[in-house]
Amino acid sequence: MTPILAGFRCGRLGWNGHDLLVTTGHVPEQRMRAHYEIVKRHGLVGARDGLPWRHDPMTRIRTAQAAGMDVI
């Protein structure tokens, strides 16, 4: 069986500084954990997520682990 993963974008527009993670609240101090909970309610336990340099990767990894998500 092929697993289906949730996916979260982590793009940033260089010309205006728009950070998609901040805009969507997919950062540990906002709604990242809630997003993972929504994904789990839909039966998914894995996700593809970004580790951009401008956000602390360890905090993002710990948030995913605390939510019980396997993230690549």
Backbone as CSV, one residue per row, in Angstrom:
resi,resn,N_x,N_y,N_z,CA_x,CA_y,CA_z,C_x,C_y,C_z
1,MET,0.839,-1.178,0.000,0.000,0.000,0.000,0.892,1.252,0.000
2,THR,0.579,2.173,-0.843,1.329,3.424,-0.927,0.796,4.411,0.097
3,PRO,1.651,4.922,0.974,1.174,5.877,1.975,0.829,7.220,1.339
4,ILE,-0.155,7.866,1.887,-0.517,9.217,1.467,-0.060,10.159,2.567
5,LEU,0.701,11.159,2.182,1.236,12.118,3.140,0.534,13.459,2.997
6,ALA,0.346,14.122,4.118,-0.087,15.512,4.083,1.117,16.336,3.634
7,GLY,0.877,17.522,3.135,1.989,18.367,2.696,1.791,19.808,3.111
8,PHE,2.858,20.418,3.572,2.824,21.814,3.989,3.915,22.578,3.253
9,ARG,3.559,23.683,2.664,4.494,24.526,1.916,5.228,25.468,2.853
10,CYS,6.473,25.755,2.518,7.260,26.647,3.367,7.947,27.728,2.549
11,GLY,7.311,28.148,1.480,7.911,29.122,0.584,8.017,30.521,1.182
12,ARG,8.957,31.259,0.615,9.141,32.659,0.997,9.442,33.438,-0.265
13,LEU,8.743,34.532,-0.449,8.960,35.370,-1.617,10.035,36.395,-1.298
14,GLY,11.139,36.321,-2.003,12.269,37.179,-1.722,12.025,38.654,-1.963
15,TRP,11.201,38.977,-2.954,11.023,40.396,-3.292,10.156,41.153,-2.296
16,ASN,9.339,40.451,-1.527,8.522,41.179,-0.547,8.564,40.548,0.849
17,GLY,9.313,39.466,1.010,9.472,38.851,2.325,8.284,38.031,2.801
18,HIS,7.309,37.776,1.922,6.136,36.997,2.310,6.570,35.590,2.721
19,ASP,6.241,35.194,3.927,6.595,33.882,4.475,5.309,33.078,4.621
20,LEU,5.164,32.048,3.800,3.937,31.260,3.784,3.661,30.574,5.116
21,LEU,4.704,30.142,5.823,4.494,29.501,7.121,3.860,30.468,8.119
22,VAL,4.315,31.708,8.112,3.757,32.704,9.021,2.328,33.055,8.601
23,THR,2.114,33.238,7.294,0.786,33.593,6.789,-0.251,32.537,7.154
24,THR,0.112,31.258,7.049,-0.831,30.182,7.346,-0.832,29.782,8.816
25,GLY,0.084,30.350,9.587,0.174,29.999,11.005,0.789,28.636,11.254
26,HIS,1.465,28.070,10.245,2.063,26.740,10.390,3.448,26.844,11.025
27,VAL,3.471,27.467,12.176,4.686,27.594,12.984,4.336,27.130,14.394
28,PRO,5.317,26.593,15.131,5.042,26.010,16.445,4.291,26.933,17.401
29,GLU,4.591,28.210,17.377,3.946,29.129,18.315,2.540,29.550,17.878
30,GLN,2.093,29.051,16.725,0.740,29.379,16.277,-0.069,28.098,16.083
31,ARG,-0.321,27.680,14.835,-1.267,26.590,14.581,-0.659,25.299,14.036
32,MET,0.647,25.160,14.075,1.287,23.969,13.515,0.749,22.678,14.134
33,ARG,0.687,22.631,15.451,0.174,21.431,16.130,-1.277,21.159,15.740
34,ALA,-2.098,22.199,15.673,-3.506,22.042,15.275,-3.612,21.516,13.842
35,HIS,-2.727,21.964,12.968,-2.735,21.467,11.586,-2.463,19.968,11.563
36,TYR,-1.504,19.519,12.364,-1.212,18.091,12.430,-2.404,17.310,12.992
37,GLU,-3.100,17.866,13.950,-4.273,17.195,14.515,-5.373,17.048,13.457
38,ILE,-5.554,18.050,12.631,-6.534,17.970,11.535,-6.155,16.849,10.578
39,VAL,-4.881,16.788,10.224,-4.391,15.744,9.326,-4.657,14.362,9.920
40,LYS,-4.381,14.195,11.209,-4.607,12.907,11.863,-6.081,12.528,11.877
41,ARG,-6.965,13.500,12.048,-8.412,13.209,12.021,-8.848,12.677,10.658
42,HIS,-8.091,13.004,9.627,-8.382,12.503,8.282,-7.691,11.164,8.018
43,GLY,-7.046,10.593,9.036,-6.455,9.273,8.924,-5.019,9.232,8.456
44,LEU,-4.379,10.387,8.312,-2.986,10.422,7.885,-2.084,10.568,9.102
45,VAL,-0.962,9.876,9.083,-0.025,9.963,10.212,1.347,10.461,9.778
46,GLY,1.464,10.830,8.506,2.737,11.323,7.998,2.538,12.585,7.185
47,ALA,3.611,13.362,7.100,3.538,14.616,6.351,4.889,14.975,5.771
48,ARG,4.839,15.749,4.700,6.021,16.388,4.152,5.948,17.830,4.624
49,ASP,6.995,18.270,5.240,6.998,19.613,5.807,8.364,20.233,5.572
50,GLY,8.421,21.544,5.641,9.668,22.240,5.382,10.449,22.543,6.649
51,LEU,11.754,22.654,6.477,12.641,23.086,7.560,13.443,24.288,7.053
52,PRO,12.774,25.400,6.819,13.479,26.561,6.298,14.440,27.145,7.333
53,TRP,15.492,27.742,6.851,16.542,28.256,7.732,16.058,29.366,8.649
54,ARG,15.021,30.087,8.268,14.578,31.228,9.069,13.659,30.830,10.232
55,HIS,13.355,29.542,10.345,12.551,29.028,11.466,13.366,27.941,12.157
56,ASP,13.354,27.907,13.475,14.137,26.935,14.237,13.715,25.507,13.903
57,PRO,14.580,24.738,13.238,14.186,23.393,12.833,13.892,22.461,14.010
58,MET,14.634,22.576,15.099,14.403,21.668,16.232,13.034,21.899,16.864
59,THR,12.602,23.131,16.942,11.269,23.412,17.485,10.201,22.818,16.574
60,ARG,10.407,22.918,15.276,9.451,22.345,14.316,9.421,20.818,14.441
61,ILE,10.590,20.203,14.576,10.672,18.743,14.704,10.002,18.295,16.001
62,ARG,10.260,18.993,17.094,9.644,18.626,18.381,8.123,18.785,18.335
63,THR,7.637,19.791,17.644,6.187,19.978,17.519,5.568,18.811,16.762
64,ALA,6.212,18.380,15.687,5.713,17.225,14.922,5.732,15.962,15.782
65,GLN,6.800,15.747,16.505,6.902,14.563,17.372,5.824,14.583,18.443
66,ALA,5.597,15.748,19.060,4.577,15.860,20.115,3.178,15.583,19.567
67,ALA,2.985,15.883,18.294,1.681,15.618,17.669,1.564,14.182,17.173
68,GLY,2.641,13.411,17.277,2.608,12.021,16.828,2.686,11.879,15.323
69,MET,3.277,12.854,14.639,3.384,12.826,13.188,4.767,12.383,12.767
70,ASP,4.820,11.517,11.762,6.078,11.173,11.104,6.238,12.178,9.975
71,VAL,7.280,12.981,10.045,7.472,14.047,9.071,8.766,13.844,8.309
72,ILE,8.673,14.024,6.997,9.866,13.979,6.149,10.094,15.339,5.546
